[in-house]
Amino acid sequence: ITDTFSSFINPGKGIPVWIERLTGITNADVAEAPYFDEIADDIRRIVDGAIFVAHNVRFDYSFLKSHFKALGHDYKPKLFCTVRMSRALYPAAKGHSLEKIIQRHAIVAANRHRAFDDATAMYDFAQIAQAEHGPEALRANLALQLRTKSLPPHVDEAAVSQLPTSPGVYIFKDEDGSPLYVGKSVNIRDRVRSHFTQNTTIVKEMKLSQRSYTIDYITTDTEVEALLLESAKVKELQPMFNRMLRRATKQSVLTSSINEQGYLTITIESKDLNELTDTSGIYGVFTSRMKAKAALETILKTFQLCPKLLSLEKTSGACFRRQLGLCKGACVGNEQPAIYNRRVGIALSRSKIDSWPFSSKIAVKISEVKALVVDQWIIEGILNYEFEPTLETITNGFDIDTYKILRSYIRLHKDSVSKLDTSMPL
């Protein structure tokens, strides 16, 4: 130890109660403390040119990095993580949190969860590890970490190196084996590594990095198979970090009908999409009624539609917007049904589920030996021609994400579509 530095820092805002309970640091303790920019030069003098060491290092580094960046200093030190060191040198140990390491090696730490005392405990642990395993083991681990500095604390480099470079799906799992995140890529290994290079700047990636322990994968022959498999796995596993693709069994759906006067009306209904057999009357699928209503309110204003016919208002006679001159009068028969209906169709064209454009089932070629069997936007199976034609049945009903993937793929690969040969022995 050649130098030490310890100081409270004024965060510029109140300390949350749970932080106060964890650290024992109160608002009174930091009221007269310096702000970061006031002591940044002292900290920079110590850390510049040095290897930055911490327990779960990329988490701690993210704070210094962001604060230095705000002051115009691009701080990019070499990183060394004592969690990864503990896992490498003590693989049989149960747990590698700093608390467990302190207990395991009987290290004295006066004020836990405070920077100086925790740093001192890490230093003591490094001294113990060197004494028990020798300086060469410590240097070897340091060299490994400097080569693989972006990896999270609980994920082994060997496991990442063994990931395939082919298309497929990968699954991050926590310490208990529960799924955290499902992703897809044309190169699984590169995509997994990219998550960890962003984990000091993106909050979601940071949280995912801190909680990940293992990475499972499923390879596919093509990118479109990976897309479809990702969508299916997210719905099956419901990982917490896949908010966009997670779907409840029932969705808020915009359905259409023609009223007695010939006007197109839109209502919001809760439907199980798996049970749909006809999608021609579906004008939008949303994860909640509130989002469906917000979408209708947006087009209402943009296209001067009638809130009564969009089920946004229940009144007798003219709607309120008609009284303000903002509705063209479909609610009282002042606008021709054909004209109004055309405007509704244009307004909802982007969210409307396309009618099935084929007269029968089709085969969608996705590789030299594989094709998807599709009917009414539902994948019924995968045809494999590699040896003799075989069909793997998949049918799970209509799925909005599968629909979007298929629609996009068919639009871009029109030549891949052919009428299914029903005479083929399967």
C-alpha positions as CSV (number, residue, x, y, z in Angstrom):
1,I,0.0,0.0,0.0
2,T,1.6,3.2,-1.2
3,D,-1.2,5.6,-0.7
4,T,-4.8,5.8,0.6
5,F,-7.7,8.1,0.0
6,S,-11.1,8.2,1.8
7,S,-13.9,10.7,1.6
8,F,-17.6,11.1,1.7
9,I,-19.0,12.6,-1.4
10,N,-22.1,14.8,-1.6
11,P,-24.4,13.1,-4.1
12,G,-26.4,16.2,-4.7
13,K,-29.6,14.6,-3.6
14,G,-31.1,12.7,-0.7
15,I,-29.8,9.3,0.3
16,P,-32.5,6.6,-0.1
17,V,-33.6,5.0,3.1
18,W,-32.5,1.5,2.0
19,I,-28.9,2.8,1.2
20,E,-28.8,4.5,4.6
21,R,-29.7,1.2,6.3
22,L,-27.2,-0.7,4.3
23,T,-24.2,1.6,4.7
24,G,-25.1,3.6,7.8
25,I,-24.3,6.7,5.9
26,T,-26.8,9.5,6.5
27,N,-27.7,12.8,4.8
28,A,-26.0,14.6,7.7
29,D,-22.8,12.7,6.9
30,V,-22.6,14.0,3.4
31,A,-24.2,17.5,3.8
32,E,-20.8,19.2,4.1
33,A,-18.9,16.7,2.0
34,P,-17.3,17.7,-1.3
35,Y,-19.0,17.1,-4.7
36,F,-17.3,14.7,-7.1
37,D,-15.9,17.4,-9.3
38,E,-14.2,19.0,-6.3
39,I,-12.1,15.9,-5.6
40,A,-12.0,14.5,-9.1
41,D,-8.3,15.6,-9.7
42,D,-7.2,13.8,-6.5
43,I,-9.0,10.6,-7.5
44,R,-7.7,10.8,-11.0
45,R,-4.1,11.3,-9.7
46,I,-4.5,7.9,-7.9
47,V,-6.3,5.9,-10.5
48,D,-4.7,7.0,-13.8
49,G,-2.4,4.4,-15.1
50,A,-3.4,1.9,-12.4
51,I,-5.4,-1.3,-12.7
52,F,-8.9,-0.7,-11.3
53,V,-9.8,-3.5,-8.9
54,A,-13.2,-4.1,-7.3
55,H,-15.5,-6.8,-6.3
56,N,-17.9,-7.0,-9.3
57,V,-15.6,-4.5,-11.0
58,R,-17.7,-3.4,-14.0
59,F,-20.4,-2.3,-11.6
60,D,-18.1,0.0,-9.6
61,Y,-16.3,1.1,-12.8
62,S,-19.5,2.3,-14.4
63,F,-19.9,5.0,-11.8
64,L,-16.4,6.4,-12.0
65,K,-16.6,6.2,-15.8
66,S,-19.8,8.2,-16.0
67,H,-18.7,10.8,-13.5
68,F,-15.3,11.3,-15.2
69,K,-17.0,11.5,-18.6
70,A,-19.3,14.3,-17.3
71,L,-16.0,16.2,-16.6
72,G,-14.6,15.5,-20.0
73,H,-12.2,12.7,-19.0
74,D,-12.4,9.4,-20.8
75,Y,-11.5,6.9,-18.1
76,K,-10.7,3.5,-19.5
77,P,-8.4,1.5,-17.1
78,K,-7.5,-2.1,-17.1
79,L,-10.0,-4.0,-14.9
80,F,-9.5,-6.7,-12.4
81,C,-12.5,-8.4,-10.6
82,T,-12.0,-10.1,-7.3
83,V,-15.3,-12.1,-7.8
84,R,-13.8,-13.7,-10.9
85,M,-10.5,-14.2,-9.0
86,S,-12.4,-16.0,-6.2
87,R,-14.3,-18.2,-8.7
88,A,-11.1,-19.1,-10.4
89,L,-8.9,-19.8,-7.3
90,Y,-11.7,-21.2,-5.0
91,P,-14.0,-23.1,-7.4
92,A,-15.4,-25.4,-4.7
93,A,-16.4,-22.5,-2.4
94,K,-20.1,-21.9,-1.9
95,G,-20.7,-18.3,-3.0
96,H,-18.3,-15.6,-4.0
97,S,-20.0,-12.4,-2.6
98,L,-17.7,-10.2,-0.6
99,E,-19.6,-11.1,2.6
100,K,-19.1,-14.8,2.1
101,I,-15.4,-14.2,1.3
102,I,-15.0,-12.2,4.5
103,Q,-16.6,-15.0,6.5
104,R,-14.7,-17.8,4.7
105,H,-11.3,-16.2,5.3
106,A,-12.0,-14.5,8.7
107,I,-11.2,-11.1,7.3
108,V,-11.9,-8.1,9.6
109,A,-14.1,-5.4,8.0
110,A,-15.1,-2.6,10.4
111,N,-17.7,-0.9,8.2
112,R,-19.2,-3.1,5.6
113,H,-20.7,-1.7,2.4
114,R,-18.5,1.4,2.6
115,A,-15.9,1.9,-0.2
116,F,-12.7,2.2,1.9
117,D,-13.5,-0.8,4.2
118,D,-14.6,-3.0,1.3
119,A,-11.5,-2.1,-0.7
120,T,-9.4,-3.0,2.3
121,A,-11.2,-6.3,2.6
122,M,-10.5,-7.0,-1.1
123,Y,-6.8,-6.2,-0.6
124,D,-6.7,-8.6,2.4
125,F,-8.4,-11.3,0.3
126,A,-5.8,-10.9,-2.5
127,Q,-3.0,-11.2,0.0
128,I,-4.6,-14.4,1.4
129,A,-5.2,-15.8,-2.1
130,Q,-1.6,-15.2,-3.1
131,A,-0.3,-16.8,0.1
132,E,-2.5,-19.9,-0.4
133,H,-2.1,-20.3,-4.2
134,G,1.2,-18.5,-5.0
135,P,1.9,-15.3,-6.9
136,E,1.9,-17.2,-10.3
137,A,-1.7,-18.2,-9.9
138,L,-2.7,-14.6,-9.1
139,R,-0.7,-13.3,-12.1
140,A,-2.3,-15.9,-14.4
141,N,-5.8,-14.9,-13.3
142,L,-4.9,-11.2,-13.8
143,A,-3.6,-12.0,-17.3
144,L,-6.8,-13.9,-18.2
145,Q,-9.0,-11.1,-16.9
146,L,-7.1,-8.5,-18.9
147,R,-7.7,-10.5,-22.0
148,T,-11.4,-11.0,-21.2
149,K,-12.2,-7.8,-19.4
150,S,-15.7,-7.4,-20.6
151,L,-17.0,-10.7,-19.1
152,P,-19.4,-10.4,-16.1
153,P,-18.2,-11.7,-12.7
154,H,-20.1,-15.0,-12.7
155,V,-19.6,-16.2,-16.3
156,D,-16.6,-18.3,-17.2
157,E,-14.5,-17.4,-20.2
158,A,-14.3,-21.1,-21.2
159,A,-18.1,-21.2,-21.4
160,V,-18.3,-18.2,-23.6
161,S,-15.4,-19.4,-25.9
162,Q,-17.3,-22.7,-26.4
163,L,-20.4,-20.9,-27.7
164,P,-21.1,-21.6,-31.4
165,T,-20.6,-19.0,-34.1
166,S,-23.7,-20.2,-36.0
167,P,-27.3,-18.9,-36.0
168,G,-29.5,-19.7,-33.1
169,V,-31.0,-18.7,-29.7
170,Y,-29.1,-18.1,-26.4
171,I,-30.5,-18.0,-22.9
172,F,-29.0,-16.2,-19.9
173,K,-29.7,-17.9,-16.6
174,D,-29.3,-16.8,-13.0
175,E,-27.6,-18.6,-10.1
176,D,-30.7,-20.9,-9.7
177,G,-31.0,-21.7,-13.3
178,S,-34.0,-19.5,-14.0
179,P,-34.1,-17.8,-17.4
180,L,-33.2,-14.1,-17.4
181,Y,-33.1,-13.3,-21.1
182,V,-33.6,-15.0,-24.4
183,G,-31.9,-13.6,-27.5
184,K,-31.2,-14.6,-31.1
185,S,-28.3,-14.0,-33.5
186,V,-26.7,-15.2,-36.7
187,N,-23.5,-15.6,-34.6
188,I,-24.4,-16.6,-31.0
189,R,-20.9,-16.1,-29.5
190,D,-20.4,-12.6,-30.9
191,R,-23.8,-11.5,-29.9
192,V,-23.4,-12.8,-26.3
193,R,-20.1,-11.0,-26.0
194,S,-21.7,-7.8,-27.3
195,H,-24.0,-7.8,-24.3
196,F,-21.0,-7.5,-21.9
197,T,-19.2,-4.7,-23.8
198,Q,-22.2,-2.4,-23.2
199,N,-22.8,-3.3,-19.5
200,T,-21.2,-0.2,-18.1
201,T,-23.3,2.2,-20.2
202,I,-26.7,0.5,-20.5
203,V,-28.6,-0.1,-17.3
204,K,-30.5,-3.2,-18.6
205,E,-27.2,-4.8,-19.8
206,M,-25.6,-4.0,-16.4
207,K,-28.3,-5.7,-14.5
208,L,-28.3,-8.7,-16.9
209,S,-24.5,-9.0,-16.5
210,Q,-24.6,-8.9,-12.7
211,R,-27.2,-11.7,-12.5
212,S,-26.0,-14.0,-15.2
213,Y,-24.3,-17.3,-14.2
214,T,-24.8,-19.6,-17.2
215,I,-25.6,-19.4,-20.9
216,D,-27.5,-22.0,-22.7
217,Y,-28.0,-22.1,-26.5
218,I,-30.0,-23.8,-29.3
219,T,-28.5,-23.7,-32.8
220,T,-30.6,-23.3,-35.9
221,D,-29.8,-23.7,-39.6
222,T,-31.2,-20.3,-40.6
223,E,-31.8,-16.8,-39.2
224,V,-35.5,-17.0,-39.7
225,E,-35.6,-20.2,-37.6
226,A,-33.7,-18.3,-34.8
227,L,-36.3,-15.5,-35.0
228,L,-39.2,-17.9,-34.7
229,L,-37.5,-19.9,-31.9
230,E,-36.7,-16.8,-29.9
231,S,-40.3,-15.7,-30.0
232,A,-41.5,-19.1,-28.9
233,K,-38.9,-19.4,-26.1
234,V,-39.7,-16.0,-24.7
235,K,-43.4,-16.9,-24.4
236,E,-42.5,-20.3,-22.9
237,L,-39.9,-19.2,-20.4
238,Q,-41.2,-15.6,-19.7
239,P,-37.7,-14.2,-18.8
240,M,-37.8,-10.9,-16.9
241,F,-35.5,-9.0,-19.3
242,N,-37.6,-9.8,-22.5
243,R,-40.5,-7.3,-21.9
244,M,-41.1,-6.6,-25.6
245,L,-41.7,-10.2,-26.7
246,R,-43.5,-11.5,-23.6
247,R,-47.2,-11.8,-24.3
248,A,-50.1,-12.6,-22.0
249,T,-52.5,-15.3,-23.2
250,K,-55.1,-12.7,-24.0
251,Q,-54.4,-9.5,-25.9
252,S,-56.4,-6.3,-26.4
253,V,-57.5,-6.6,-30.0
254,L,-59.2,-4.0,-32.3
255,T,-62.0,-5.7,-34.1
256,S,-64.2,-4.3,-36.8
257,S,-67.9,-4.7,-37.8
258,I,-70.4,-2.8,-40.0
259,N,-73.3,-1.2,-38.3
260,E,-76.9,-0.9,-39.6
261,Q,-76.0,2.4,-41.3
262,G,-73.1,0.9,-43.1
263,Y,-70.3,2.5,-41.1
264,L,-67.2,0.6,-40.0
265,T,-67.0,0.4,-36.2
266,I,-64.1,-0.5,-34.1
267,T,-64.2,-2.1,-30.7
268,I,-61.5,-3.2,-28.2
269,E,-61.9,-6.8,-27.2
270,S,-59.8,-9.1,-25.1
271,K,-59.0,-12.2,-27.1
272,D,-56.8,-15.3,-27.0
273,L,-55.0,-15.0,-30.3
274,N,-54.3,-18.8,-30.3
275,E,-58.0,-19.4,-30.8
276,L,-58.3,-17.1,-33.9
277,T,-59.1,-18.8,-37.2
278,D,-60.0,-15.7,-39.2
279,T,-57.8,-12.6,-38.8
280,S,-59.4,-10.5,-41.6
281,G,-61.3,-8.3,-39.1
282,I,-58.4,-7.7,-36.7
283,Y,-57.2,-4.1,-37.0
284,G,-54.6,-4.2,-34.3
285,V,-53.1,-6.2,-31.4
286,F,-51.9,-4.5,-28.2
287,T,-50.6,-5.7,-24.9
288,S,-53.1,-3.7,-22.9
289,R,-56.5,-2.0,-23.3
290,M,-54.8,1.3,-22.4
291,K,-52.4,1.0,-25.3
292,A,-55.2,0.0,-27.7
293,K,-57.2,3.0,-26.6
294,A,-54.2,5.3,-27.0
295,A,-53.7,4.1,-30.5
296,L,-57.3,4.8,-31.4
297,E,-57.1,8.3,-29.8
298,T,-54.1,9.1,-32.0
299,I,-55.7,8.2,-35.3
300,L,-59.0,9.8,-34.2
301,K,-57.2,13.2,-34.2
302,T,-55.0,12.6,-37.2
303,F,-57.8,11.4,-39.5
304,Q,-60.8,13.2,-38.0
305,L,-62.6,10.0,-37.3
306,C,-65.7,9.6,-35.1
307,P,-65.1,8.7,-31.4
308,K,-68.5,7.0,-31.2
309,L,-67.7,4.7,-34.1
310,L,-64.3,3.9,-32.5
311,S,-66.0,3.0,-29.2
312,L,-64.3,5.9,-27.4
313,E,-67.5,7.8,-26.6
314,K,-71.1,6.8,-25.7
315,T,-73.6,9.5,-26.5
316,S,-76.9,9.8,-28.3
317,G,-76.8,12.0,-31.4
318,A,-73.7,13.8,-32.6
319,C,-70.4,13.1,-30.9
320,F,-68.6,15.9,-28.9
321,R,-65.9,16.3,-31.6
322,R,-68.7,16.9,-34.2
323,Q,-69.9,19.8,-32.1
324,L,-66.4,21.2,-32.2
325,G,-66.2,20.7,-36.0
326,L,-63.5,18.0,-35.6
327,C,-65.6,15.1,-36.8
328,K,-66.9,15.0,-40.4
329,G,-70.3,13.8,-39.2
330,A,-70.4,10.0,-39.7
331,C,-72.1,9.8,-36.3
332,V,-75.2,11.6,-37.7
333,G,-75.0,10.4,-41.3
334,N,-73.5,13.5,-42.7
335,E,-70.5,11.6,-44.2
336,Q,-70.9,8.9,-46.8
337,P,-70.2,5.4,-45.2
338,A,-67.9,4.4,-48.1
339,I,-65.8,7.6,-47.7
340,Y,-65.6,7.2,-43.9
341,N,-64.8,3.5,-44.0
342,R,-62.0,4.2,-46.5
343,R,-60.4,6.7,-44.1
344,V,-60.7,4.2,-41.2
345,G,-59.0,1.6,-43.4
346,I,-56.1,4.0,-44.2
347,A,-55.8,5.1,-40.6
348,L,-55.4,1.5,-39.3
349,S,-53.6,0.0,-42.3
350,R,-50.3,-0.2,-40.5
351,S,-51.7,-2.1,-37.5
352,K,-54.2,-4.3,-39.4
353,I,-53.4,-7.9,-39.7
354,D,-53.2,-8.7,-43.4
355,S,-55.7,-11.1,-44.9
356,W,-54.1,-14.4,-45.9
357,P,-53.0,-13.7,-49.4
358,F,-52.9,-17.3,-50.7
359,S,-55.7,-19.6,-51.7
360,S,-54.2,-22.6,-49.7
361,K,-51.4,-23.7,-47.5
362,I,-47.9,-22.8,-48.7
363,A,-44.3,-23.9,-48.4
364,V,-41.9,-21.1,-47.5
365,K,-38.3,-22.2,-48.4
366,I,-35.9,-21.0,-45.7
367,S,-32.8,-23.1,-46.7
368,E,-31.7,-25.6,-49.4
369,V,-33.3,-28.4,-47.4
370,K,-36.0,-26.8,-45.2
371,A,-39.4,-25.1,-45.8
372,L,-42.0,-23.8,-43.4
373,V,-45.6,-25.1,-43.9
374,V,-47.9,-22.1,-43.4
375,D,-51.6,-21.6,-43.5
376,Q,-53.5,-18.4,-42.4
377,W,-50.2,-17.0,-40.9
378,I,-49.9,-20.1,-38.7
379,I,-46.8,-22.3,-39.0
380,E,-48.1,-25.9,-39.1
381,G,-44.7,-27.5,-39.4
382,I,-41.2,-27.7,-41.0
383,L,-40.5,-29.7,-44.1
384,N,-37.1,-31.3,-44.3
385,Y,-36.0,-32.5,-47.7
386,E,-32.4,-33.5,-46.8
387,F,-33.0,-37.3,-47.2
388,E,-36.6,-38.0,-47.8
389,P,-39.4,-35.5,-47.1
390,T,-40.4,-35.4,-43.5
391,L,-42.7,-33.0,-41.6
392,E,-42.1,-31.8,-38.1
393,T,-45.5,-30.6,-36.8
394,I,-45.5,-27.3,-34.9
395,T,-49.0,-25.9,-34.9
396,N,-49.5,-23.6,-31.8
397,G,-52.2,-21.3,-33.2
398,F,-51.9,-17.7,-34.3
399,D,-49.1,-15.6,-32.8
400,I,-48.7,-11.9,-33.5
401,D,-44.9,-12.0,-33.4
402,T,-44.8,-15.0,-35.7
403,Y,-47.1,-13.2,-38.0
404,K,-44.8,-10.2,-38.2
405,I,-41.7,-12.4,-38.8
406,L,-43.5,-14.4,-41.6
407,R,-45.0,-11.4,-43.3
408,S,-41.6,-9.6,-43.4
409,Y,-39.8,-12.8,-44.6
410,I,-42.4,-13.5,-47.4
411,R,-42.3,-9.9,-48.6
412,L,-38.5,-10.0,-48.8
413,H,-38.3,-13.6,-50.3
414,K,-41.3,-13.8,-52.6
415,D,-39.4,-16.4,-54.7
416,S,-39.3,-18.7,-51.7
417,V,-43.1,-19.2,-51.6
418,S,-44.7,-22.1,-53.4
419,K,-48.0,-24.0,-53.2
420,L,-47.7,-27.0,-51.0
421,D,-47.5,-30.3,-52.8
422,T,-50.3,-32.2,-51.1
423,S,-49.4,-35.4,-53.0
424,M,-46.0,-35.5,-51.3
425,P,-45.7,-38.6,-49.0
426,L,-45.2,-37.3,-45.5
